[in-house]
Structures are given as structure tokens and as C-alpha cells.
Amino acid sequence: MELDHESNERATDLLDPVVRDAIVHITARQFSTKRLIEEVCSTANGAEAYQQALAIAEEAGADATMARHIVHGQIIPFILRGSGLVRFAGFIHGMPSEDDGYGVPSRWRRL
């Protein structure tokens, strides 16, 4: 399932600033998508934006699990790729601790 264009833009607009803030707060040169989402949700603003993005996906017809798949696997990677702050550094294989069950475990490298 994909979100309609308007829902996708709304969710992206909500998450973009908190994802960028999280990138700045993570001090490691490389980090996983899972680690980034944990950082986003560690602040009140980030947790609220994350919950609102999930709600947008659910309003567009996704159930709660699919909403997480959309946010973790589509929207957040889209923001990361377009941020100009990081570059995709590959998929993470064989590390169950990096698999949140909602997106393909991936690594990102600071620019």
C-alpha cells in the first residue's frame, strides 16, 4: 500500500524537521534507520510528529501495522535520502537487533 499524494506529503512535512533534528543529535558517523527512529521518538516533538504521521497513514486506509511499514520503510528513508545530510550506506544483514519489523534494516552515513 502507498499513501495518496496528499497524505504522503502531510506525513513527510510533519516528520522532515524532526528527522533532520535527530540526524544532528546522533553523534555516530553511521547509524541505522531503527536508531534514527528511536532518536526521533525520544523527544516530545518527535514522538508527536511520529504519532501524527502514523495517524495520517491510518486515515488513508492503512491499519496500524501497515502505517508503521509506510512510515519506517517509505517516508523516513525518503526524508533521509533528500536531506543532504546523509547517504545510504547499505542494508544491514544478520543483525536482528537492527530489524524493527517494519522496514528493511538500513545504514546511513553522515556527509
N, CA, C and O atoms as CSV, one atom per row, in Angstrom:
chain,resi,resn,atom,element,x,y,z
A,1,MET,N,N,0.833,-1.179,0.000
A,1,MET,CA,C,0.000,0.000,0.000
A,1,MET,C,C,0.878,1.244,0.000
A,1,MET,O,O,1.904,1.293,0.680
A,2,GLU,N,N,0.475,2.228,-0.753
A,2,GLU,CA,C,1.128,3.529,-0.724
A,2,GLU,C,C,0.087,4.558,-0.319
A,2,GLU,O,O,-1.109,4.380,-0.551
A,3,LEU,N,N,0.556,5.626,0.283
A,3,LEU,CA,C,-0.354,6.710,0.630
A,3,LEU,C,C,-0.677,7.521,-0.611
A,3,LEU,O,O,0.127,7.599,-1.539
A,4,ASP,N,N,-1.865,8.127,-0.622
A,4,ASP,CA,C,-2.157,9.056,-1.705
A,4,ASP,C,C,-1.201,10.242,-1.570
A,4,ASP,O,O,-0.610,10.458,-0.512
A,5,HIS,N,N,-1.060,10.993,-2.635
A,5,HIS,CA,C,-0.066,12.073,-2.697
A,5,HIS,C,C,-0.227,13.066,-1.533
A,5,HIS,O,O,0.757,13.430,-0.890
A,6,GLU,N,N,-1.444,13.494,-1.268
A,6,GLU,CA,C,-1.674,14.480,-0.206
A,6,GLU,C,C,-1.297,13.931,1.169
A,6,GLU,O,O,-0.654,14.625,1.957
A,7,SER,N,N,-1.687,12.706,1.458
A,7,SER,CA,C,-1.360,12.097,2.755
A,7,SER,C,C,0.146,11.911,2.895
A,7,SER,O,O,0.706,12.161,3.963
A,8,ASN,N,N,0.801,11.476,1.828
A,8,ASN,CA,C,2.239,11.283,1.841
A,8,ASN,C,C,2.950,12.623,2.125
A,8,ASN,O,O,3.873,12.677,2.938
A,9,GLU,N,N,2.522,13.676,1.462
A,9,GLU,CA,C,3.127,14.995,1.690
A,9,GLU,C,C,2.899,15.479,3.118
A,9,GLU,O,O,3.810,16.030,3.736
A,10,ARG,N,N,1.705,15.280,3.644
A,10,ARG,CA,C,1.415,15.711,5.020
A,10,ARG,C,C,2.312,14.980,6.010
A,10,ARG,O,O,2.897,15.603,6.896
A,11,ALA,N,N,2.423,13.665,5.864
A,11,ALA,CA,C,3.259,12.879,6.776
A,11,ALA,C,C,4.728,13.273,6.632
A,11,ALA,O,O,5.437,13.400,7.629
A,12,THR,N,N,5.183,13.465,5.400
A,12,THR,CA,C,6.567,13.869,5.155
A,12,THR,C,C,6.841,15.237,5.761
A,12,THR,O,O,7.873,15.432,6.403
A,13,ASP,N,N,5.938,16.182,5.567
A,13,ASP,CA,C,6.121,17.531,6.116
A,13,ASP,C,C,6.182,17.515,7.642
A,13,ASP,O,O,6.942,18.279,8.237
A,14,LEU,N,N,5.395,16.658,8.275
A,14,LEU,CA,C,5.426,16.534,9.735
A,14,LEU,C,C,6.753,15.971,10.231
A,14,LEU,O,O,7.324,16.460,11.205
A,15,LEU,N,N,7.232,14.940,9.548
A,15,LEU,CA,C,8.424,14.238,10.025
A,15,LEU,C,C,9.739,14.888,9.604
A,15,LEU,O,O,10.746,14.723,10.293
A,16,ASP,N,N,9.758,15.609,8.511
A,16,ASP,CA,C,11.010,16.150,7.987
A,16,ASP,C,C,11.819,16.924,9.033
A,16,ASP,O,O,12.999,16.618,9.209
A,17,PRO,N,N,11.255,17.900,9.730
A,17,PRO,CA,C,12.088,18.649,10.685
A,17,PRO,C,C,12.581,17.816,11.863
A,17,PRO,O,O,13.690,18.041,12.348
A,18,VAL,N,N,11.787,16.867,12.330
A,18,VAL,CA,C,12.231,16.065,13.478
A,18,VAL,C,C,13.254,15.014,13.055
A,18,VAL,O,O,14.119,14.642,13.847
A,19,VAL,N,N,13.165,14.533,11.822
A,19,VAL,CA,C,14.181,13.614,11.312
A,19,VAL,C,C,15.506,14.362,11.164
A,19,VAL,O,O,16.557,13.843,11.540
A,20,ARG,N,N,15.462,15.570,10.621
A,20,ARG,CA,C,16.688,16.373,10.482
A,20,ARG,C,C,17.301,16.670,11.848
A,20,ARG,O,O,18.518,16.585,12.014
A,21,ASP,N,N,16.473,17.015,12.818
A,21,ASP,CA,C,16.981,17.250,14.182
A,21,ASP,C,C,17.626,15.991,14.746
A,21,ASP,O,O,18.681,16.060,15.377
A,22,ALA,N,N,16.995,14.843,14.519
A,22,ALA,CA,C,17.537,13.582,15.030
A,22,ALA,C,C,18.895,13.278,14.402
A,22,ALA,O,O,19.803,12.805,15.086
A,23,ILE,N,N,19.037,13.545,13.110
A,23,ILE,CA,C,20.325,13.319,12.443
A,23,ILE,C,C,21.414,14.130,13.136
A,23,ILE,O,O,22.515,13.630,13.368
A,24,VAL,N,N,21.110,15.358,13.460
A,24,VAL,CA,C,22.087,16.234,14.110
A,24,VAL,C,C,22.451,15.721,15.505
A,24,VAL,O,O,23.601,15.837,15.929
A,25,HIS,N,N,21.472,15.154,16.218
A,25,HIS,CA,C,21.712,14.701,17.593
A,25,HIS,C,C,22.416,13.350,17.689
A,25,HIS,O,O,23.001,13.026,18.723
A,26,ILE,N,N,22.362,12.572,16.628
A,26,ILE,CA,C,23.087,11.293,16.635
A,26,ILE,C,C,24.548,11.607,16.334
A,26,ILE,O,O,24.866,12.178,15.290
A,27,THR,N,N,25.416,11.239,17.234
A,27,THR,CA,C,26.829,11.608,17.083
A,27,THR,C,C,27.636,10.607,16.264
A,27,THR,O,O,28.722,10.940,15.789
A,28,ALA,N,N,27.135,9.406,16.091
A,28,ALA,CA,C,27.868,8.385,15.336
A,28,ALA,C,C,27.966,8.768,13.859
A,28,ALA,O,O,27.058,9.391,13.309
A,29,ARG,N,N,29.056,8.396,13.237
A,29,ARG,CA,C,29.242,8.663,11.801
A,29,ARG,C,C,28.246,7.868,10.965
A,29,ARG,O,O,27.786,8.346,9.928
A,30,GLN,N,N,27.912,6.663,11.407
A,30,GLN,CA,C,26.906,5.840,10.743
A,30,GLN,C,C,25.843,5.436,11.755
A,30,GLN,O,O,26.124,5.275,12.942
A,31,PHE,N,N,24.636,5.278,11.273
A,31,PHE,CA,C,23.542,4.849,12.155
A,31,PHE,C,C,22.506,4.122,11.315
A,31,PHE,O,O,22.477,4.240,10.090
A,32,SER,N,N,21.670,3.381,11.989
A,32,SER,CA,C,20.614,2.632,11.311
A,32,SER,C,C,19.314,3.435,11.292
A,32,SER,O,O,19.133,4.387,12.052
A,33,THR,N,N,18.427,3.023,10.410
A,33,THR,CA,C,17.099,3.633,10.383
A,33,THR,C,C,16.412,3.438,11.729
A,33,THR,O,O,15.759,4.349,12.237
A,34,LYS,N,N,16.562,2.247,12.304
A,34,LYS,CA,C,15.954,1.975,13.608
A,34,LYS,C,C,16.478,2.949,14.660
A,34,LYS,O,O,15.701,3.491,15.446
A,35,ARG,N,N,17.778,3.170,14.678
A,35,ARG,CA,C,18.380,4.109,15.646
A,35,ARG,C,C,17.842,5.517,15.436
A,35,ARG,O,O,17.574,6.231,16.402
A,36,LEU,N,N,17.684,5.917,14.187
A,36,LEU,CA,C,17.150,7.243,13.896
A,36,LEU,C,C,15.719,7.378,14.424
A,36,LEU,O,O,15.371,8.393,15.026
A,37,ILE,N,N,14.901,6.364,14.200
A,37,ILE,CA,C,13.516,6.417,14.669
A,37,ILE,C,C,13.475,6.480,16.193
A,37,ILE,O,O,12.642,7.184,16.764
A,38,GLU,N,N,14.368,5.748,16.850
A,38,GLU,CA,C,14.444,5.839,18.317
A,38,GLU,C,C,14.785,7.262,18.748
A,38,GLU,O,O,14.217,7.775,19.712
A,39,GLU,N,N,15.704,7.892,18.040
A,39,GLU,CA,C,16.081,9.279,18.363
A,39,GLU,C,C,14.908,10.223,18.125
A,39,GLU,O,O,14.638,11.098,18.947
A,40,VAL,N,N,14.212,10.049,17.008
A,40,VAL,CA,C,13.036,10.882,16.725
A,40,VAL,C,C,12.024,10.774,17.866
A,40,VAL,O,O,11.507,11.783,18.344
A,41,CYS,N,N,11.751,9.553,18.293
A,41,CYS,CA,C,10.715,9.322,19.310
A,41,CYS,C,C,11.177,9.653,20.729
A,41,CYS,O,O,10.381,9.592,21.666
A,42,SER,N,N,12.447,10.000,20.896
A,42,SER,CA,C,12.961,10.318,22.234
A,42,SER,C,C,12.645,11.743,22.665
A,42,SER,O,O,12.866,12.096,23.823
A,43,THR,N,N,12.138,12.561,21.764
A,43,THR,CA,C,11.760,13.924,22.120
A,43,THR,C,C,10.247,14.069,22.016
A,43,THR,O,O,9.598,13.336,21.269
A,44,ALA,N,N,9.698,14.997,22.753
A,44,ALA,CA,C,8.248,15.208,22.727
A,44,ALA,C,C,7.776,15.601,21.322
A,44,ALA,O,O,6.788,15.059,20.825
A,45,ASN,N,N,8.477,16.537,20.685
A,45,ASN,CA,C,8.087,16.969,19.334
A,45,ASN,C,C,8.205,15.830,18.335
A,45,ASN,O,O,7.334,15.645,17.486
A,46,GLY,N,N,9.289,15.067,18.442
A,46,GLY,CA,C,9.494,13.954,17.530
A,46,GLY,C,C,8.452,12.874,17.710
A,46,GLY,O,O,7.903,12.371,16.729
A,47,ALA,N,N,8.169,12.508,18.957
A,47,ALA,CA,C,7.174,11.469,19.231
A,47,ALA,C,C,5.791,11.894,18.742
A,47,ALA,O,O,5.034,11.079,18.213
A,48,GLU,N,N,5.470,13.163,18.921
A,48,GLU,CA,C,4.175,13.666,18.465
A,48,GLU,C,C,4.088,13.629,16.933
A,48,GLU,O,O,3.074,13.201,16.383
A,49,ALA,N,N,5.144,14.074,16.247
A,49,ALA,CA,C,5.149,14.046,14.782
A,49,ALA,C,C,5.054,12.612,14.271
A,49,ALA,O,O,4.337,12.337,13.309
A,50,TYR,N,N,5.773,11.705,14.914
A,50,TYR,CA,C,5.741,10.292,14.527
A,50,TYR,C,C,4.316,9.742,14.672
A,50,TYR,O,O,3.809,9.090,13.759
A,51,GLN,N,N,3.677,10.000,15.803
A,51,GLN,CA,C,2.309,9.514,16.024
A,51,GLN,C,C,1.333,10.136,15.028
A,51,GLN,O,O,0.423,9.462,14.546
A,52,GLN,N,N,1.519,11.411,14.722
A,52,GLN,CA,C,0.640,12.066,13.747
A,52,GLN,C,C,0.834,11.479,12.348
A,52,GLN,O,O,-0.134,11.330,11.602
A,53,ALA,N,N,2.074,11.145,11.989
A,53,ALA,CA,C,2.334,10.530,10.682
A,53,ALA,C,C,1.656,9.162,10.600
A,53,ALA,O,O,1.078,8.811,9.571
A,54,LEU,N,N,1.730,8.392,11.688
A,54,LEU,CA,C,1.031,7.106,11.716
A,54,LEU,C,C,-0.476,7.310,11.551
A,54,LEU,O,O,-1.133,6.563,10.826
A,55,ALA,N,N,-1.015,8.319,12.224
A,55,ALA,CA,C,-2.455,8.606,12.142
A,55,ALA,C,C,-2.854,8.990,10.719
A,55,ALA,O,O,-3.923,8.599,10.249
A,56,ILE,N,N,-2.010,9.745,10.037
A,56,ILE,CA,C,-2.295,10.116,8.641
A,56,ILE,C,C,-2.380,8.861,7.781
A,56,ILE,O,O,-3.288,8.726,6.960
A,57,ALA,N,N,-1.435,7.944,7.969
A,57,ALA,CA,C,-1.454,6.696,7.194
A,57,ALA,C,C,-2.710,5.888,7.503
A,57,ALA,O,O,-3.304,5.298,6.601
A,58,GLU,N,N,-3.113,5.855,8.756
A,58,GLU,CA,C,-4.318,5.119,9.129
A,58,GLU,C,C,-5.565,5.782,8.548
A,58,GLU,O,O,-6.484,5.093,8.107
A,59,GLU,N,N,-5.601,7.114,8.546
A,59,GLU,CA,C,-6.734,7.826,7.945
A,59,GLU,C,C,-6.837,7.537,6.448
A,59,GLU,O,O,-7.926,7.565,5.874
A,60,ALA,N,N,-5.700,7.262,5.829
A,60,ALA,CA,C,-5.676,6.981,4.386
A,60,ALA,C,C,-6.023,5.524,4.087
A,60,ALA,O,O,-6.061,5.128,2.923
A,61,GLY,N,N,-6.278,4.722,5.124
A,61,GLY,CA,C,-6.736,3.358,4.908
A,61,GLY,C,C,-5.817,2.258,5.397
A,61,GLY,O,O,-6.160,1.081,5.287
A,62,ALA,N,N,-4.664,2.606,5.930
A,62,ALA,CA,C,-3.739,1.587,6.435
A,62,ALA,C,C,-4.154,1.169,7.843
A,62,ALA,O,O,-4.664,1.979,8.616
A,63,ASP,N,N,-3.930,-0.106,8.167
A,63,ASP,CA,C,-4.111,-0.497,9.564
A,63,ASP,C,C,-2.850,-0.074,10.327
A,63,ASP,O,O,-1.907,0.441,9.727
A,64,ALA,N,N,-2.833,-0.288,11.635
A,64,ALA,CA,C,-1.717,0.198,12.463
A,64,ALA,C,C,-0.376,-0.396,12.039
A,64,ALA,O,O,0.632,0.310,12.029
A,65,THR,N,N,-0.349,-1.669,11.691
A,65,THR,CA,C,0.900,-2.300,11.272
A,65,THR,C,C,1.361,-1.742,9.934
A,65,THR,O,O,2.537,-1.417,9.769
A,66,MET,N,N,0.447,-1.629,8.981
A,66,MET,CA,C,0.813,-1.094,7.669
A,66,MET,C,C,1.247,0.362,7.782
A,66,MET,O,O,2.135,0.798,7.049
A,67,ALA,N,N,0.637,1.116,8.683
A,67,ALA,CA,C,1.046,2.512,8.879
A,67,ALA,C,C,2.517,2.576,9.283
A,67,ALA,O,O,3.255,3.438,8.803
A,68,ARG,N,N,2.944,1.675,10.156
A,68,ARG,CA,C,4.360,1.636,10.561
A,68,ARG,C,C,5.257,1.225,9.390
A,68,ARG,O,O,6.350,1.765,9.224
A,69,HIS,N,N,4.798,0.278,8.587
A,69,HIS,CA,C,5.566,-0.105,7.401
A,69,HIS,C,C,5.756,1.111,6.482
A,69,HIS,O,O,6.849,1.328,5.960
A,70,ILE,N,N,4.720,1.882,6.292
A,70,ILE,CA,C,4.783,3.055,5.419
A,70,ILE,C,C,5.738,4.097,5.983
A,70,ILE,O,O,6.590,4.616,5.262
A,71,VAL,N,N,5.601,4.404,7.264
A,71,VAL,CA,C,6.448,5.435,7.880
A,71,VAL,C,C,7.900,4.976,7.939
A,71,VAL,O,O,8.796,5.731,7.561
A,72,HIS,N,N,8.154,3.746,8.409
A,72,HIS,CA,C,9.527,3.251,8.572
A,72,HIS,C,C,10.187,2.926,7.236
A,72,HIS,O,O,11.380,3.172,7.054
A,73,GLY,N,N,9.416,2.375,6.303
A,73,GLY,CA,C,10.013,1.867,5.079
A,73,GLY,C,C,9.942,2.791,3.879
A,73,GLY,O,O,10.682,2.604,2.913
A,74,GLN,N,N,9.059,3.793,3.921
A,74,GLN,CA,C,8.912,4.703,2.782
A,74,GLN,C,C,9.204,6.144,3.154
A,74,GLN,O,O,10.076,6.776,2.559
A,75,ILE,N,N,8.486,6.664,4.126
A,75,ILE,CA,C,8.575,8.100,4.404
A,75,ILE,C,C,9.917,8.486,5.015
A,75,ILE,O,O,10.566,9.412,4.531
A,76,ILE,N,N,10.340,7.800,6.060
A,76,ILE,CA,C,11.606,8.177,6.709
A,76,ILE,C,C,12.795,7.976,5.765
A,76,ILE,O,O,13.642,8.866,5.689
A,77,PRO,N,N,12.903,6.856,5.043
A,77,PRO,CA,C,14.010,6.755,4.084
A,77,PRO,C,C,13.960,7.846,3.000
A,77,PRO,O,O,15.006,8.336,2.574
A,78,PHE,N,N,12.769,8.224,2.557
A,78,PHE,CA,C,12.628,9.305,1.580
A,78,PHE,C,C,13.204,10.608,2.143
A,78,PHE,O,O,13.936,11.320,1.455
A,79,ILE,N,N,12.870,10.908,3.388
A,79,ILE,CA,C,13.391,12.123,4.026
A,79,ILE,C,C,14.906,12.045,4.159
A,79,ILE,O,O,15.606,13.014,3.866
A,80,LEU,N,N,15.412,10.904,4.597
A,80,LEU,CA,C,16.857,10.740,4.747
A,80,LEU,C,C,17.576,10.949,3.420
A,80,LEU,O,O,18.577,11.663,3.364
A,81,ARG,N,N,17.075,10.334,2.355
A,81,ARG,CA,C,17.726,10.468,1.044
A,81,ARG,C,C,17.719,11.910,0.562
A,81,ARG,O,O,18.669,12.346,-0.089
A,82,GLY,N,N,16.688,12.640,0.863
A,82,GLY,CA,C,16.581,14.021,0.388
A,82,GLY,C,C,17.157,15.070,1.319
A,82,GLY,O,O,17.166,16.256,0.989
A,83,SER,N,N,17.633,14.648,2.471
A,83,SER,CA,C,18.083,15.618,3.475
A,83,SER,C,C,19.376,16.331,3.107
A,83,SER,O,O,19.603,17.462,3.536
A,84,GLY,N,N,20.225,15.682,2.319
A,84,GLY,CA,C,21.542,16.249,2.048
A,84,GLY,C,C,22.493,16.118,3.222
A,84,GLY,O,O,23.616,16.619,3.170
A,85,LEU,N,N,22.053,15.446,4.286
A,85,LEU,CA,C,22.863,15.283,5.496
A,85,LEU,C,C,23.490,13.905,5.603
A,85,LEU,O,O,24.494,13.720,6.289
A,86,VAL,N,N,22.887,12.935,4.916
A,86,VAL,CA,C,23.361,11.546,4.991
A,86,VAL,C,C,23.296,10.917,3.612
A,86,VAL,O,O,22.687,11.451,2.685
A,87,ARG,N,N,23.941,9.770,3.508
A,87,ARG,CA,C,23.879,8.969,2.296
A,87,ARG,C,C,23.603,7.528,2.714
A,87,ARG,O,O,24.094,7.058,3.740
A,88,PHE,N,N,22.821,6.849,1.911
A,88,PHE,CA,C,22.538,5.441,2.149
A,88,PHE,C,C,23.859,4.675,2.161
A,88,PHE,O,O,24.675,4.828,1.251
A,89,ALA,N,N,24.072,3.851,3.192
A,89,ALA,CA,C,25.332,3.113,3.335
A,89,ALA,C,C,25.132,1.603,3.234
A,89,ALA,O,O,26.072,0.843,3.466
A,90,GLY,N,N,23.930,1.161,2.893
A,90,GLY,CA,C,23.703,-0.254,2.671
A,90,GLY,C,C,22.674,-0.866,3.599
A,90,GLY,O,O,22.255,-0.276,4.595
A,91,PHE,N,N,22.290,-2.069,3.230
A,91,PHE,CA,C,21.348,-2.819,4.043
A,91,PHE,C,C,22.098,-3.531,5.153
A,91,PHE,O,O,23.278,-3.851,5.007
A,92,ILE,N,N,21.423,-3.776,6.250
A,92,ILE,CA,C,22.012,-4.459,7.395
A,92,ILE,C,C,21.489,-5.890,7.398
A,92,ILE,O,O,20.285,-6.125,7.497
A,93,HIS,N,N,22.416,-6.845,7.288
A,93,HIS,CA,C,22.046,-8.260,7.259
A,93,HIS,C,C,22.553,-8.950,8.514
A,93,HIS,O,O,23.633,-8.628,9.010
A,94,GLY,N,N,21.789,-9.886,9.022
A,94,GLY,CA,C,22.239,-10.735,10.117
A,94,GLY,C,C,22.345,-10.050,11.465
A,94,GLY,O,O,23.060,-10.527,12.346
A,95,MET,N,N,21.648,-8.943,11.637
A,95,MET,CA,C,21.650,-8.245,12.929
A,95,MET,C,C,20.198,-8.051,13.374
A,95,MET,O,O,19.614,-6.994,13.136
A,96,PRO,N,N,19.623,-9.049,14.009
A,96,PRO,CA,C,18.214,-8.952,14.431
A,96,PRO,C,C,17.930,-7.723,15.301
A,96,PRO,O,O,16.810,-7.213,15.303
A,97,SER,N,N,18.925,-7.254,16.029
A,97,SER,CA,C,18.712,-6.083,16.891
A,97,SER,C,C,18.435,-4.816,16.079
A,97,SER,O,O,17.922,-3.839,16.624
A,98,GLU,N,N,18.767,-4.817,14.786
A,98,GLU,CA,C,18.525,-3.655,13.930
A,98,GLU,C,C,17.243,-3.780,13.114
A,98,GLU,O,O,16.887,-2.865,12.371
A,99,ASP,N,N,16.554,-4.899,13.246
A,99,ASP,CA,C,15.327,-5.125,12.489
A,99,ASP,C,C,14.123,-4.781,13.365
A,99,ASP,O,O,13.822,-5.488,14.327
A,100,ASP,N,N,13.445,-3.697,13.023
A,100,ASP,CA,C,12.272,-3.300,13.805
A,100,ASP,C,C,10.997,-3.967,13.309
A,100,ASP,O,O,9.927,-3.778,13.888
A,101,GLY,N,N,11.109,-4.746,12.240
A,101,GLY,CA,C,9.952,-5.461,11.719
A,101,GLY,C,C,9.080,-4.647,10.785
A,101,GLY,O,O,8.070,-5.155,10.298
A,102,TYR,N,N,9.438,-3.400,10.519
A,102,TYR,CA,C,8.591,-2.536,9.695
A,102,TYR,C,C,9.261,-2.013,8.438
A,102,TYR,O,O,8.570,-1.614,7.500
A,103,GLY,N,N,10.560,-2.002,8.392
A,103,GLY,CA,C,11.283,-1.546,7.209
A,103,GLY,C,C,12.518,-2.407,7.028
A,103,GLY,O,O,12.924,-3.116,7.949
A,104,VAL,N,N,13.113,-2.351,5.857
A,104,VAL,CA,C,14.333,-3.107,5.620
A,104,VAL,C,C,15.449,-2.453,6.428
A,104,VAL,O,O,15.706,-1.261,6.260
A,105,PRO,N,N,16.120,-3.210,7.304
A,105,PRO,CA,C,17.195,-2.623,8.108
A,105,PRO,C,C,18.268,-2.001,7.204
A,105,PRO,O,O,18.839,-2.672,6.344
A,106,SER,N,N,18.525,-0.723,7.414
A,106,SER,CA,C,19.454,0.020,6.570
A,106,SER,C,C,20.376,0.870,7.417
A,106,SER,O,O,20.055,1.250,8.543
A,107,ARG,N,N,21.535,1.156,6.840
A,107,ARG,CA,C,22.546,2.002,7.484
A,107,ARG,C,C,22.692,3.276,6.682
A,107,ARG,O,O,22.582,3.278,5.456
A,108,TRP,N,N,22.945,4.373,7.407
A,108,TRP,CA,C,23.109,5.699,6.803
A,108,TRP,C,C,24.428,6.300,7.280
A,108,TRP,O,O,24.814,6.119,8.434
A,109,ARG,N,N,25.113,7.009,6.397
A,109,ARG,CA,C,26.413,7.623,6.720
A,109,ARG,C,C,26.284,9.138,6.610
A,109,ARG,O,O,25.758,9.670,5.633
A,110,ARG,N,N,26.777,9.809,7.633
A,110,ARG,CA,C,26.787,11.278,7.607
A,110,ARG,C,C,27.660,11.798,6.466
A,110,ARG,O,O,28.668,11.184,6.114
A,111,LEU,N,N,27.274,12.908,5.906
A,111,LEU,CA,C,28.106,13.553,4.887
A,111,LEU,C,C,28.978,14.601,5.536
A,111,LEU,O,O,29.758,15.265,4.853
